Amino acid sequence: MKNNHQSPWLSIWLSPRATIARIVASNPNKSLWILAAIYGFTSILNLFQSGSFGSQMGLLAILIIAVILSPIWGYISFSIWSWFVAWIGKWLKGKGEFSSIRAAYAWSCVPFVFHIPLWLLMMALFGQQLFLNFSNGELSQSMISVLFGIMILKIVLAIWSLVIYVNALAEVQKYSIFRAIVNIIGAGIVVTILLILLWYIVFYFTGAVTAHSMTTFHLWNDGITMLSLTEALGN
């Protein structure tokens, strides 16, 4: 009974199934735009970092663009990914509606709220250089230690987010944890294949692919699948 009155922002960490059940029963779109902004902000900054956007714009401009576009980018990402999860889920006899499946994904991104202070910390330490390529020997040992600590925190948050997502999806789809994992992997495979096809179509017509844009593709897909380990290593 006590958990029923607890904020979902807190209870989702340790009771994802009960929390998402309450949210879906009352309003599956609860805090959707706030969660989209959280996910979108960190995702856009990661995109800008992997693409070395610091060579094209200043740190303040990068921050402003990330803040403005974050809700829209997050909402689109939530919706596209959840559509594929819902589609694959139907083959697995899932019973969740699209809005409930999207809510499960959105609320699994709550741990990413801690990515925001981590990004701000890195901006304060490295400035615009954060969005450029670091040269060999450019970082001191203390800076490397800080980046390693941030990497570990991001890995922990990514794993926790994935655990929340698997449990929340299993709840809204009304099936087992194992089937929820299969649902996520299946959707991930389909999305990855489509992205690769799209990428080669773009490559065919443009005739040029850079190492940075390949990294951007990988990191965007990494965010979709929730396990942002490559992102953490890249930071």
N, C-alpha and C positions, 0 to 999 in steps of 0.2 A: 504493500500500500504506500509506503514511503517513497518508493521509486516512481510511483505514478505522479507525484508532485515535484519531482526533481526536473531541472531544466534538461531538455534533450541534448543540449550542448555538453553537458556533463555525463549524463547517463549513457550516451552513445558509446563512450569509451569502453565501458565494462559490461553493458547490457544492450548490445546492438539490436537483438531480435525484439525484445520487449519495447525498446525505444522506437524502432521503426514501425512496429505494429500500432503504437499509439499515434504516431505522426500520420500514418496512412489512414487510420480510422477517422481522424479529425480533419486534417487538411494535408494532402500529399505535396502541395506546393509551399508548405510552410518554410519560410526563410530561404526559398530557392534562389532568389537573386543575391542574397548576402553570400550564400555558399558559392554561387557562380562567380562572384567578385573575388572571393578568396582564392579559388582555384585558378581563375583567369589571370589574376595578378601575378602569381608565382609562375604560371605557365608562360606568360608573355615575357617576363624577365628572363626565364630560362631560354626562350626562343631568341631573344635579343643577344644574350650572352653567347650562345652557340654560333650565331651568325656574325659575331664581332661588330654589332651595330654601333659600338663606340667610335668607330672610324668615320661614321656618317652623321652622328648627332651627339649632343652633349648629354651628360648624366641627368640633368634636370629634365630635358626633353624626353629621355627614355622613361623616366619615372612618371611624368605627366601622361604620356601615351599609355603606359601600362595601367594607370589608375582609371583613365577614361574608357579604355576598351575592355577592361577586365570583366565587367558583368556580361557584356555581349558575348565575348569569347568563351567565357565559362558556360553560359547558357547554351550556346551552340554546341560546345563540346559535350555537355551533359546529354543534350537531346539526341545528337547523332549516335553517340556510343550506346545510349539506352535503347534506341530503336533497334540496333543490331542485336543487343542482348535480348530484347523482347522477341525479336524474330527467331533467333536460335532457341530461345526458351520455349516457344510453341512446339518445336519438334521434341522437346524434352518433357512435354505435358505440364509446362509451367502455367500457373493460374493468375499471375500478377498482371495488372493493367499497366499501360505505358507510364502513366503518372506515378504509380507506385514503384516501378522499376527505376525510374529516374530519381525518385526520392531516395531510394536505397543507395544509388551511386553518389548523389549529392551529399548526403549525410555522412558517407564514408570519407569525405574530404575534410571533415572537421579537423583532423590532426594537421592538415596543411596550414591551419591558421598560424602555427608556429614557424612556418617557412617565412612569413612576413618579417618578423624581427631578425631572422637569420639573414635575409636578403639586405635589410637595412644595415645590419652590422657589417656585412661584406662591402656595401657601398661606402660606409664610413671609413673602412680600413683601406680599401683599394681605389675608391673613386671611379673615374671613368675607365681606368685600366681594367676594371672588372669585366668590361664589355669589349676588351681587345685581347689579342693573343699575348699570353705571358711568355717571355723569352727565357731560355735556360739561364739559371743563375740569378734571375731577376727577383726571386722571392727569398727572403731570409728564412732561417730555420724556424723562427717563431711564427712567421706568417704561414709556413707550411703546416705547422702544428695546429694553428687555428683552423685552416682549411680541412685538415684531417678530422678535427673534432666536429666541424659542421657536417662533414660527409657522414660520420657515424650517426649523428642526430637525424639526418635526413633518411638514412637507411632504416633506422628504428621507426620513424614516423611513417615511412612508406609501407613497412611490413604491418604496422598497427592499422593503417588505413585499409590495407588489403584484407586483414582479418575481419574488420568491421564490415567491409563490403560483402565478403562471402557470406557472413552470417545474416546481414540485412537482406541480401538477395534471396537466400534460402527461405527467409521468413515471408517475403512478399510473393515469391513464386510457389510457396507451399510445398517445397520438396527438400531433400537432404542436402547436407553440406557438400557431399561428393558431387551431386548433380549440379549444384550451384557453381562449383569449380569448373565442371565440364562446360556449363553455360558460358562462363567468362572466357575460358580458353577457346571455345568454339567461335565466339564473337570476335575474339582477338585475332584468330587465324583469318577469318573472313575480312576484317578491317585491314589487316596487314597485306593480304593479297590484293585488295582493291587499291591500297595506297601504292604498292609496288607497281601495279599496272598503270595507275595515274602518273606515277613518277616517270616511268619509261615513255609514256605518251608525251609528257612535258619535255623529256630529254630528246625525244625524236624530233619535236618541232623547234626546240630552241637550240639543240646541238651543243649545249654546254652544261656541265654539272660541276659545281665546286665542292671541295671537301667540307666547307662550312655548311652548305645546303644539305649535304648528305647527313651531317650531324643534326641539323634542324629536323629533318624527316624522322630520324631515329628517336630524338627526344620528344617530338610530338606524339609519336606512337607510344613511347614509354609512358607519357602522362596518361594516355588513354587506358593503358593496361594497369595502371595504378602503381606498379612497382618501379619507382623512379631511381633505380640503383645506378644506372648509367649517368643520370643527371647528377646524383650525389658525387660520383667519382669525378665527373667533369668539373664540379665546383671545388 
